Amino acid sequence: MTYRYWVDVPTRWNDNDMYGHMNNVIHYEMMDTVVNTWLIREAGFDPRDGDVIGMCVASRCEYKAEAAFPEILRVGMRIGKLGTSSVRYEVGLFRADGETLIAAGDFTHVFTDRSTHRPVPISGKMREAMEALAES
């Protein structure tokens, strides 16, 4: 399965830790930022005023190589599993060449009603956008 959405993410000066490479928490921040930016821009998600919110119920990351400021990472995303109210995004962080894997992870959202926090079906534009990134 290939990544269907790509974005370049620059590392920042403060991403490096005392060992001189990107701190492990930054990988998670990048995954979270790429997923939520895609949701807002491509899937019509409104995290501030919408009736539905996405709650992260699981995240995982495997580290394959070091990265450090001032690199620009190429981040790929796809939908690994799309359920009724949940979705698992699969994210790869690569060097700028798009081939050298830095880290691979996944991030699972359950979409819930903003008021009750009870799961709700993923529907409309959001489901269509997610289906487009899922393996057929």
VENURVEN-V215991 format. One record per backbone hydrogen bond with DSSP energy under -1.0 kcal/mol. CO is the residue of the C=O (numbers start at 1). NH is the residue of the N-H. E is the energy in kcal/mol with one decimal. If there is no record, write none. Layout:
CO:NH:E / CO:NH:E
This chain:
5:77:-2.4 / 7:75:-3.1 / 9:73:-3.1 / 12:15:-2.0 / 13:16:-1.1 / 15:23:-2.6 / 17:20:-2.2 / 21:17:-2.7 / 23:26:-1.8 / 25:29:-2.0 / 26:30:-2.7 / 27:31:-2.2 / 28:32:-2.8 / 29:33:-2.6 / 30:34:-2.7 / 31:35:-2.6 / 32:36:-2.4 / 33:37:-2.5 / 34:38:-2.3 / 35:39:-2.4 / 36:40:-2.1 / 37:41:-2.9 / 38:42:-3.0 / 38:43:-1.1 / 39:45:-2.5 / 46:50:-1.9 / 51:114:-3.2 / 53:112:-2.8 / 55:110:-2.1 / 58:108:-2.8 / 60:106:-1.7 / 62:104:-2.1 / 67:22:-3.8 / 68:71:-2.2 / 71:11:-3.0 / 73:9:-3.3 / 74:94:-2.7 / 75:7:-1.9 / 76:92:-2.5 / 77:4:-1.6 / 77:5:-1.7 / 78:90:-2.8 / 81:88:-2.8 / 84:122:-3.2 / 85:111:-3.1 / 86:83:-3.1 / 87:109:-2.3 / 88:80:-2.9 / 88:81:-1.3 / 89:107:-2.0 / 90:78:-1.9 / 91:105:-2.9 / 92:76:-2.6 / 93:102:-3.5 / 93:103:-1.7 / 94:74:-2.4 / 95:98:-2.6 / 100:95:-2.3 / 102:64:-3.4 / 102:65:-2.0 / 103:93:-3.2 / 104:62:-3.0 / 105:91:-2.8 / 106:60:-2.3 / 107:89:-2.9 / 108:57:-2.4 / 108:58:-1.0 / 109:87:-2.2 / 110:55:-2.7 / 111:120:-2.6 / 112:53:-2.5 / 113:117:-2.3 / 118:113:-2.6 / 124:128:-2.3 / 125:129:-2.6 / 126:130:-2.2 / 127:131:-2.8 / 128:132:-1.7 / 133:79:-1.9
